[in-house]
Amino acid sequence: MTTRSISSTVAQNNFGRVLDDVTHNHTRYVVERRGIPLAIIISFDDFAHLLGDEQERQIMDKVLRELRPEYHLGEAIVSTSHT
C-alpha cells in the first residue's frame, strides 16, 4: 500500500479522484494543512484490515510517528483549531 501526503485544498478539489484512488488502489492519504498532518483517508476495507492485523498496525504506527510533529520545551505551538 502506498501512503501519500496531500494538502487539504488539493484533497478538497480532487475528492472524487482521491476516493477512487483510496478504494481502487488502496492508497492512503495524509491530509495536511500548512504542512501539518490533520487527517488520514483510507478505505473502509483497509481500515477493517488494519484493525485486525498487528503488522499493519505497526506500519501505520511508524507512519504516524514519522509525520507527527515534535515539540520541544519553549517552542511555540501553532493552534489549527477554529473558535
N, CA, C and O atoms as CSV, one atom per row, in Angstrom:
chain,resi,resn,atom,element,x,y,z
A,1,MET,N,N,0.835,-1.186,0.000
A,1,MET,CA,C,0.000,0.000,0.000
A,1,MET,C,C,0.871,1.237,0.000
A,1,MET,O,O,1.921,1.281,0.641
A,2,THR,N,N,0.428,2.218,-0.714
A,2,THR,CA,C,1.147,3.475,-0.811
A,2,THR,C,C,0.499,4.495,0.109
A,2,THR,O,O,-0.727,4.566,0.202
A,3,THR,N,N,1.322,5.287,0.792
A,3,THR,CA,C,0.825,6.396,1.606
A,3,THR,C,C,1.348,7.678,0.992
A,3,THR,O,O,2.550,7.820,0.767
A,4,ARG,N,N,0.449,8.611,0.721
A,4,ARG,CA,C,0.814,9.886,0.102
A,4,ARG,C,C,0.344,11.041,0.973
A,4,ARG,O,O,-0.673,10.945,1.659
A,5,SER,N,N,1.096,12.128,0.934
A,5,SER,CA,C,0.670,13.367,1.584
A,5,SER,C,C,-0.040,14.220,0.548
A,5,SER,O,O,0.332,14.233,-0.625
A,6,ILE,N,N,-1.071,14.935,0.996
A,6,ILE,CA,C,-1.837,15.796,0.106
A,6,ILE,C,C,-2.315,16.995,0.916
A,6,ILE,O,O,-2.694,16.854,2.078
A,7,SER,N,N,-2.295,18.160,0.309
A,7,SER,CA,C,-2.794,19.340,1.019
A,7,SER,C,C,-4.308,19.268,1.099
A,7,SER,O,O,-4.952,18.624,0.271
A,8,SER,N,N,-4.872,19.929,2.093
A,8,SER,CA,C,-6.328,19.905,2.254
A,8,SER,C,C,-7.026,20.524,1.050
A,8,SER,O,O,-8.106,20.075,0.668
A,9,THR,N,N,-6.433,21.539,0.452
A,9,THR,CA,C,-7.024,22.188,-0.724
A,9,THR,C,C,-7.050,21.237,-1.911
A,9,THR,O,O,-8.065,21.128,-2.599
A,10,VAL,N,N,-5.940,20.551,-2.154
A,10,VAL,CA,C,-5.883,19.595,-3.268
A,10,VAL,C,C,-6.849,18.440,-3.013
A,10,VAL,O,O,-7.521,17.978,-3.935
A,11,ALA,N,N,-6.922,17.975,-1.772
A,11,ALA,CA,C,-7.863,16.897,-1.438
A,11,ALA,C,C,-9.298,17.342,-1.690
A,11,ALA,O,O,-10.101,16.590,-2.242
A,12,GLN,N,N,-9.613,18.559,-1.286
A,12,GLN,CA,C,-10.965,19.088,-1.468
A,12,GLN,C,C,-11.302,19.221,-2.950
A,12,GLN,O,O,-12.391,18.839,-3.378
A,13,ASN,N,N,-10.372,19.762,-3.729
A,13,ASN,CA,C,-10.624,19.999,-5.150
A,13,ASN,C,C,-10.643,18.719,-5.976
A,13,ASN,O,O,-11.163,18.712,-7.092
A,14,ASN,N,N,-10.081,17.635,-5.441
A,14,ASN,CA,C,-9.985,16.371,-6.170
A,14,ASN,C,C,-10.553,15.207,-5.363
A,14,ASN,O,O,-10.072,14.078,-5.468
A,15,PHE,N,N,-11.577,15.484,-4.561
A,15,PHE,CA,C,-12.066,14.475,-3.633
A,15,PHE,C,C,-12.515,13.191,-4.334
A,15,PHE,O,O,-12.239,12.096,-3.842
A,16,GLY,N,N,-13.193,13.305,-5.457
A,16,GLY,CA,C,-13.637,12.124,-6.201
A,16,GLY,C,C,-12.465,11.261,-6.630
A,16,GLY,O,O,-12.514,10.037,-6.508
A,17,ARG,N,N,-11.411,11.892,-7.132
A,17,ARG,CA,C,-10.215,11.149,-7.544
A,17,ARG,C,C,-9.526,10.509,-6.348
A,17,ARG,O,O,-9.056,9.373,-6.423
A,18,VAL,N,N,-9.470,11.247,-5.242
A,18,VAL,CA,C,-8.858,10.704,-4.026
A,18,VAL,C,C,-9.629,9.470,-3.569
A,18,VAL,O,O,-9.025,8.447,-3.244
A,19,LEU,N,N,-10.957,9.558,-3.541
A,19,LEU,CA,C,-11.770,8.405,-3.149
A,19,LEU,C,C,-11.558,7.214,-4.087
A,19,LEU,O,O,-11.466,6.073,-3.635
A,20,ASP,N,N,-11.481,7.480,-5.381
A,20,ASP,CA,C,-11.220,6.399,-6.336
A,20,ASP,C,C,-9.867,5.747,-6.071
A,20,ASP,O,O,-9.750,4.522,-6.085
A,21,ASP,N,N,-8.845,6.568,-5.828
A,21,ASP,CA,C,-7.506,6.049,-5.566
A,21,ASP,C,C,-7.477,5.238,-4.274
A,21,ASP,O,O,-6.835,4.191,-4.196
A,22,VAL,N,N,-8.185,5.739,-3.262
A,22,VAL,CA,C,-8.242,5.052,-1.966
A,22,VAL,C,C,-8.948,3.706,-2.099
A,22,VAL,O,O,-8.480,2.700,-1.567
A,23,THR,N,N,-10.078,3.688,-2.812
A,23,THR,CA,C,-10.864,2.452,-2.884
A,23,THR,C,C,-10.340,1.457,-3.917
A,23,THR,O,O,-10.391,0.250,-3.683
A,24,HIS,N,N,-9.844,1.931,-5.036
A,24,HIS,CA,C,-9.400,1.020,-6.101
A,24,HIS,C,C,-7.934,0.612,-5.978
A,24,HIS,O,O,-7.568,-0.509,-6.332
A,25,ASN,N,N,-7.099,1.515,-5.480
A,25,ASN,CA,C,-5.652,1.245,-5.429
A,25,ASN,C,C,-5.119,1.065,-4.018
A,25,ASN,O,O,-3.924,0.842,-3.828
A,26,HIS,N,N,-6.004,1.161,-3.022
A,26,HIS,CA,C,-5.627,1.016,-1.609
A,26,HIS,C,C,-4.565,2.030,-1.185
A,26,HIS,O,O,-3.723,1.739,-0.335
A,27,THR,N,N,-4.611,3.220,-1.783
A,27,THR,CA,C,-3.711,4.300,-1.398
A,27,THR,C,C,-4.238,4.945,-0.127
A,27,THR,O,O,-5.446,5.112,0.041
A,28,ARG,N,N,-3.338,5.299,0.752
A,28,ARG,CA,C,-3.693,6.030,1.974
A,28,ARG,C,C,-3.194,7.453,1.821
A,28,ARG,O,O,-2.079,7.679,1.353
A,29,TYR,N,N,-4.020,8.417,2.216
A,29,TYR,CA,C,-3.650,9.825,2.118
A,29,TYR,C,C,-3.558,10.453,3.496
A,29,TYR,O,O,-4.441,10.282,4.337
A,30,VAL,N,N,-2.472,11.185,3.712
A,30,VAL,CA,C,-2.322,12.022,4.892
A,30,VAL,C,C,-2.663,13.430,4.424
A,30,VAL,O,O,-1.958,13.997,3.588
A,31,VAL,N,N,-3.735,13.993,4.957
A,31,VAL,CA,C,-4.185,15.324,4.557
A,31,VAL,C,C,-3.532,16.348,5.474
A,31,VAL,O,O,-3.632,16.269,6.699
A,32,GLU,N,N,-2.862,17.307,4.852
A,32,GLU,CA,C,-2.129,18.324,5.605
A,32,GLU,C,C,-2.690,19.711,5.332
A,32,GLU,O,O,-3.195,19.992,4.245
A,33,ARG,N,N,-2.592,20.562,6.329
A,33,ARG,CA,C,-2.910,21.987,6.177
A,33,ARG,C,C,-1.706,22.751,6.697
A,33,ARG,O,O,-1.299,22.596,7.848
A,34,ARG,N,N,-1.150,23.573,5.833
A,34,ARG,CA,C,0.049,24.345,6.161
A,34,ARG,C,C,1.190,23.430,6.622
A,34,ARG,O,O,1.968,23.783,7.508
A,35,GLY,N,N,1.271,22.248,6.002
A,35,GLY,CA,C,2.337,21.307,6.302
A,35,GLY,C,C,2.134,20.489,7.564
A,35,GLY,O,O,3.009,19.706,7.935
A,36,ILE,N,N,1.002,20.653,8.228
A,36,ILE,CA,C,0.727,19.923,9.465
A,36,ILE,C,C,-0.289,18.816,9.151
A,36,ILE,O,O,-1.378,19.107,8.658
A,37,PRO,N,N,0.053,17.557,9.430
A,37,PRO,CA,C,-0.893,16.474,9.163
A,37,PRO,C,C,-2.103,16.558,10.085
A,37,PRO,O,O,-1.965,16.646,11.305
A,38,LEU,N,N,-3.308,16.530,9.475
A,38,LEU,CA,C,-4.548,16.671,10.246
A,38,LEU,C,C,-5.455,15.455,10.170
A,38,LEU,O,O,-6.218,15.197,11.101
A,39,ALA,N,N,-5.387,14.699,9.072
A,39,ALA,CA,C,-6.309,13.572,8.895
A,39,ALA,C,C,-5.681,12.532,7.976
A,39,ALA,O,O,-4.736,12.811,7.239
A,40,ILE,N,N,-6.233,11.331,8.043
A,40,ILE,CA,C,-5.816,10.257,7.152
A,40,ILE,C,C,-7.067,9.731,6.465
A,40,ILE,O,O,-8.091,9.504,7.109
A,41,ILE,N,N,-6.977,9.540,5.153
A,41,ILE,CA,C,-8.074,8.965,4.391
A,41,ILE,C,C,-7.645,7.570,3.953
A,41,ILE,O,O,-6.661,7.411,3.230
A,42,ILE,N,N,-8.397,6.555,4.399
A,42,ILE,CA,C,-8.167,5.179,3.966
A,42,ILE,C,C,-9.523,4.565,3.646
A,42,ILE,O,O,-10.562,5.039,4.106
A,43,SER,N,N,-9.492,3.510,2.853
A,43,SER,CA,C,-10.751,2.856,2.513
A,43,SER,C,C,-11.312,2.119,3.723
A,43,SER,O,O,-10.588,1.803,4.667
A,44,PHE,N,N,-12.592,1.857,3.676
A,44,PHE,CA,C,-13.254,1.112,4.747
A,44,PHE,C,C,-12.626,-0.277,4.878
A,44,PHE,O,O,-12.383,-0.748,5.989
A,45,ASP,N,N,-12.364,-0.929,3.744
A,45,ASP,CA,C,-11.753,-2.265,3.777
A,45,ASP,C,C,-10.355,-2.229,4.388
A,45,ASP,O,O,-9.997,-3.113,5.166
A,46,ASP,N,N,-9.564,-1.213,4.043
A,46,ASP,CA,C,-8.223,-1.082,4.627
A,46,ASP,C,C,-8.303,-0.829,6.126
A,46,ASP,O,O,-7.487,-1.342,6.891
A,47,PHE,N,N,-9.286,-0.040,6.545
A,47,PHE,CA,C,-9.474,0.231,7.966
A,47,PHE,C,C,-9.816,-1.050,8.720
A,47,PHE,O,O,-9.256,-1.320,9.783
A,48,ALA,N,N,-10.731,-1.833,8.170
A,48,ALA,CA,C,-11.105,-3.100,8.799
A,48,ALA,C,C,-9.903,-4.039,8.874
A,48,ALA,O,O,-9.701,-4.713,9.884
A,49,HIS,N,N,-9.112,-4.083,7.812
A,49,HIS,CA,C,-7.907,-4.915,7.793
A,49,HIS,C,C,-6.892,-4.422,8.824
A,49,HIS,O,O,-6.259,-5.216,9.520
A,50,LEU,N,N,-6.751,-3.110,8.909
A,50,LEU,CA,C,-5.817,-2.504,9.860
A,50,LEU,C,C,-6.175,-2.871,11.296
A,50,LEU,O,O,-5.290,-3.146,12.107
A,51,LEU,N,N,-7.458,-2.876,11.609
A,51,LEU,CA,C,-7.891,-3.205,12.959
A,51,LEU,C,C,-7.575,-4.655,13.331
A,51,LEU,O,O,-7.357,-4.966,14.502
A,52,GLY,N,N,-7.553,-5.530,12.338
A,52,GLY,CA,C,-7.364,-6.936,12.622
A,52,GLY,C,C,-5.977,-7.482,12.377
A,52,GLY,O,O,-5.753,-8.680,12.549
A,53,ASP,N,N,-5.024,-6.627,11.975
A,53,ASP,CA,C,-3.696,-7.116,11.601
A,53,ASP,C,C,-2.615,-6.355,12.363
A,53,ASP,O,O,-2.419,-5.159,12.146
A,54,GLU,N,N,-1.924,-7.043,13.242
A,54,GLU,CA,C,-0.888,-6.408,14.076
A,54,GLU,C,C,0.220,-5.794,13.229
A,54,GLU,O,O,0.681,-4.695,13.539
A,55,GLN,N,N,0.658,-6.465,12.173
A,55,GLN,CA,C,1.725,-5.942,11.329
A,55,GLN,C,C,1.289,-4.636,10.656
A,55,GLN,O,O,2.069,-3.687,10.582
A,56,GLU,N,N,0.053,-4.588,10.168
A,56,GLU,CA,C,-0.464,-3.364,9.549
A,56,GLU,C,C,-0.537,-2.229,10.564
A,56,GLU,O,O,-0.229,-1.084,10.234
A,57,ARG,N,N,-0.943,-2.536,11.801
A,57,ARG,CA,C,-0.990,-1.506,12.846
A,57,ARG,C,C,0.400,-0.966,13.128
A,57,ARG,O,O,0.557,0.234,13.351
A,58,GLN,N,N,1.405,-1.818,13.124
A,58,GLN,CA,C,2.776,-1.366,13.361
A,58,GLN,C,C,3.268,-0.475,12.228
A,58,GLN,O,O,3.971,0.507,12.468
A,59,ILE,N,N,2.900,-0.814,10.993
A,59,ILE,CA,C,3.284,0.016,9.842
A,59,ILE,C,C,2.634,1.394,9.966
A,59,ILE,O,O,3.295,2.413,9.761
A,60,MET,N,N,1.340,1.429,10.302
A,60,MET,CA,C,0.648,2.706,10.443
A,60,MET,C,C,1.217,3.493,11.613
A,60,MET,O,O,1.330,4.716,11.531
A,61,ASP,N,N,1.575,2.822,12.696
A,61,ASP,CA,C,2.193,3.490,13.838
A,61,ASP,C,C,3.497,4.160,13.424
A,61,ASP,O,O,3.780,5.279,13.850
A,62,LYS,N,N,4.285,3.491,12.605
A,62,LYS,CA,C,5.548,4.065,12.119
A,62,LYS,C,C,5.279,5.317,11.279
A,62,LYS,O,O,5.959,6.331,11.433
A,63,VAL,N,N,4.282,5.239,10.390
A,63,VAL,CA,C,3.925,6.397,9.561
A,63,VAL,C,C,3.506,7.562,10.453
A,63,VAL,O,O,3.934,8.697,10.241
A,64,LEU,N,N,2.666,7.280,11.451
A,64,LEU,CA,C,2.196,8.339,12.349
A,64,LEU,C,C,3.357,8.970,13.116
A,64,LEU,O,O,3.410,10.191,13.270
A,65,ARG,N,N,4.271,8.157,13.588
A,65,ARG,CA,C,5.418,8.686,14.343
A,65,ARG,C,C,6.310,9.558,13.460
A,65,ARG,O,O,6.870,10.549,13.929
A,66,GLU,N,N,6.442,9.194,12.188
A,66,GLU,CA,C,7.266,9.981,11.264
A,66,GLU,C,C,6.611,11.311,10.931
A,66,GLU,O,O,7.303,12.311,10.739
A,67,LEU,N,N,5.290,11.336,10.861
A,67,LEU,CA,C,4.579,12.550,10.464
A,67,LEU,C,C,4.194,13.448,11.622
A,67,LEU,O,O,3.992,14.648,11.433
A,68,ARG,N,N,4.086,12.886,12.822
A,68,ARG,CA,C,3.656,13.662,13.983
A,68,ARG,C,C,4.712,14.709,14.317
A,68,ARG,O,O,5.888,14.380,14.470
A,69,PRO,N,N,4.300,15.954,14.428
A,69,PRO,CA,C,5.269,16.990,14.795
A,69,PRO,C,C,5.742,16.794,16.233
A,69,PRO,O,O,4.976,16.394,17.110
A,70,GLU,N,N,6.998,17.080,16.447
A,70,GLU,CA,C,7.555,17.011,17.800
A,70,GLU,C,C,7.711,18.433,18.323
A,70,GLU,O,O,8.086,19.346,17.586
A,71,TYR,N,N,7.421,18.599,19.588
A,71,TYR,CA,C,7.541,19.903,20.214
A,71,TYR,C,C,8.590,19.819,21.316
A,71,TYR,O,O,8.726,18.800,21.993
A,72,HIS,N,N,9.314,20.896,21.474
A,72,HIS,CA,C,10.357,20.962,22.483
A,72,HIS,C,C,10.036,22.088,23.458
A,72,HIS,O,O,9.344,23.042,23.103
A,73,LEU,N,N,10.531,21.980,24.665
A,73,LEU,CA,C,10.293,22.965,25.704
A,73,LEU,C,C,10.641,24.365,25.204
A,73,LEU,O,O,11.730,24.589,24.675
A,74,GLY,N,N,9.716,25.297,25.373
A,74,GLY,CA,C,9.949,26.680,24.977
A,74,GLY,C,C,9.584,26.981,23.541
A,74,GLY,O,O,9.637,28.139,23.125
A,75,GLU,N,N,9.218,25.981,22.780
A,75,GLU,CA,C,8.883,26.175,21.379
A,75,GLU,C,C,7.405,26.545,21.253
A,75,GLU,O,O,6.559,25.958,21.928
A,76,ALA,N,N,7.096,27.508,20.399
A,76,ALA,CA,C,5.706,27.934,20.195
A,76,ALA,C,C,4.946,26.849,19.466
A,76,ALA,O,O,5.466,26.241,18.531
A,77,ILE,N,N,3.710,26.602,19.891
A,77,ILE,CA,C,2.839,25.620,19.236
A,77,ILE,C,C,1.733,26.399,18.549
A,77,ILE,O,O,1.016,27.173,19.182
A,78,VAL,N,N,1.601,26.182,17.223
A,78,VAL,CA,C,0.593,26.880,16.445
A,78,VAL,C,C,-0.686,26.074,16.501
A,78,VAL,O,O,-0.693,24.892,16.158
A,79,SER,N,N,-1.778,26.705,16.933
A,79,SER,CA,C,-3.067,26.032,17.019
A,79,SER,C,C,-3.732,26.063,15.663
A,79,SER,O,O,-3.726,27.086,14.978
A,80,THR,N,N,-4.316,24.920,15.274
A,80,THR,CA,C,-5.042,24.840,13.997
A,80,THR,C,C,-6.535,24.743,14.220
A,80,THR,O,O,-7.293,24.549,13.269
A,81,SER,N,N,-6.975,24.877,15.476
A,81,SER,CA,C,-8.414,24.773,15.748
A,81,SER,C,C,-9.094,26.083,15.429
A,81,SER,O,O,-8.487,27.154,15.459
A,82,HIS,N,N,-10.379,25.963,15.122
A,82,HIS,CA,C,-11.191,27.139,14.821
A,82,HIS,C,C,-12.115,27.409,15.986
A,82,HIS,O,O,-12.774,26.493,16.479
A,83,THR,N,N,-12.176,28.658,16.438
A,83,THR,CA,C,-13.077,29.006,17.537
A,83,THR,C,C,-14.134,29.969,17.090
A,83,THR,O,O,-14.981,30.371,17.888
